[in-house]
Amino acid sequence: MGLSSANWKKSTRSNTAGGECVEVADNLPGVVAVRDSKDPSGPVLAFKPHTWHAFIEHAKQS
C-alpha cells in the first residue's frame, strides 16, 4: 500500500495532552488508513471504506 500521498488528519476525539491519538487518511483510493500519531513511521491499519464507515457509525451509537 502506497501511503506517500496520504493526507493524515488527527482525530477530533484524540487526547489533547499528547496521549492517545490516532490519525486517519481517507483520501486514498479504496482504503482508509489509521495510525498512531505518536509513531508516524510505525504500523498502519488499513480498512475498506465501507468497513471504516460502519465502525464509525457504530462508535457514534455507543
KEKE-3310 file (N, C-alpha, C; in steps of 0.2 Angstrom, whole numbers, plus 5000, padded with zeros to 4 digits):
npx = (5004:5003:5008:5012:5005:4996:4984:4985:4975:4972:4962:4947:4943:4955:4966:4971:4982:4992:4992:4983:4982:4975:4977:4970:4969:4959:4959:4964:4963:4951:4954:4955:4966:4974:4983:4995:4997:5008:5018:5022:5030:5027:5017:5003:4985:4974:4958:4944:4934:4920:4919:4926:4918:4906:4911:4914:4900:4895:4902:4898:4886:4888)
npy = (4994:5011:5025:5037:5048:5050:5060:5064:5066:5071:5063:5071:5067:5064:5064:5079:5081:5075:5061:5047:5046:5046:5045:5048:5043:5047:5049:5040:5029:5017:5013:5016:5023:5020:5027:5028:5043:5047:5039:5040:5034:5021:5006:5004:5003:4996:4999:4994:5006:5005:4997:5004:5016:5009:5005:5018:5023:5014:5017:5030:5027:5021)
npz = (5000:4995:5004:5002:4997:5007:5016:5031:5046:5062:5074:5080:5092:5099:5113:5120:5128:5123:5123:5120:5103:5087:5069:5054:5037:5024:5010:5001:4987:4988:5001:5019:5030:5046:5059:5073:5080:5087:5083:5068:5058:5061:5062:5051:5051:5039:5031:5022:5014:5017:5028:5037:5039:5044:5056:5062:5062:5071:5083:5086:5091:5102)
capx = (5000:5007:5005:5016:5000:4991:4983:4983:4971:4971:4955:4945:4942:4961:4968:4974:4988:4998:4991:4981:4980:4975:4977:4966:4969:4953:4960:4967:4958:4949:4957:4956:4972:4974:4990:4996:5000:5015:5023:5020:5033:5026:5012:4997:4980:4970:4952:4940:4930:4913:4921:4928:4912:4902:4914:4912:4893:4894:4906:4894:4880:4890)
capy = (5000:5017:5030:5044:5053:5050:5066:5062:5070:5069:5063:5076:5064:5062:5067:5085:5081:5071:5054:5043:5050:5042:5049:5044:5046:5044:5051:5035:5025:5010:5011:5021:5021:5023:5026:5031:5050:5047:5035:5041:5029:5014:5002:5007:4998:4998:4996:4996:5012:5004:4994:5010:5020:5005:5006:5025:5024:5010:5020:5035:5025:5018)
capz = (5000:4995:5009:5001:4996:5012:5019:5038:5050:5069:5076:5085:5099:5102:5119:5118:5132:5119:5125:5115:5097:5081:5063:5049:5030:5020:5004:4997:4983:4991:5008:5024:5034:5053:5063:5080:5079:5091:5079:5061:5054:5063:5058:5049:5049:5033:5031:5016:5016:5020:5034:5042:5040:5048:5063:5064:5064:5077:5088:5087:5094:5109)
cpx = (5004:5004:5008:5011:4995:4990:4980:4980:4970:4964:4953:4943:4949:4962:4973:4981:4993:4998:4989:4978:4980:4975:4974:4967:4964:4953:4963:4962:4957:4951:4956:4961:4972:4981:4990:5000:5007:5020:5021:5024:5032:5020:5006:4991:4976:4964:4948:4935:4923:4914:4922:4922:4907:4905:4913:4905:4892:4896:4901:4888:4882:4891)
cpy = (5006:5022:5037:5049:5054:5057:5064:5067:5067:5069:5068:5073:5062:5066:5073:5085:5077:5064:5050:5046:5045:5047:5045:5047:5043:5046:5046:5031:5018:5008:5017:5018:5024:5022:5029:5037:5050:5043:5035:5036:5022:5011:5006:5001:5001:4995:4998:5001:5010:5001:5000:5014:5016:5006:5013:5026:5020:5014:5026:5033:5022:5024)
cpz = (5000:4999:5007:5000:5001:5015:5027:5042:5057:5071:5081:5092:5102:5109:5118:5123:5129:5121:5119:5109:5091:5075:5058:5042:5026:5013:4999:4993:4986:4998:5013:5029:5041:5056:5069:5078:5082:5087:5072:5056:5056:5059:5057:5048:5043:5033:5024:5018:5019:5027:5039:5043:5044:5055:5066:5067:5070:5083:5090:5091:5101:5114)
residu = (MET:GLY:LEU:SER:SER:ALA:ASN:TRP:LYS:LYS:SER:THR:ARG:SER:ASN:THR:ALA:GLY:GLY:GLU:CYS:VAL:GLU:VAL:ALA:ASP:ASN:LEU:PRO:GLY:VAL:VAL:ALA:VAL:ARG:ASP:SER:LYS:ASP:PRO:SER:GLY:PRO:VAL:LEU:ALA:PHE:LYS:PRO:HIS:THR:TRP:HIS:ALA:PHE:ILE:GLU:HIS:ALA:LYS:GLN:SER)
# end
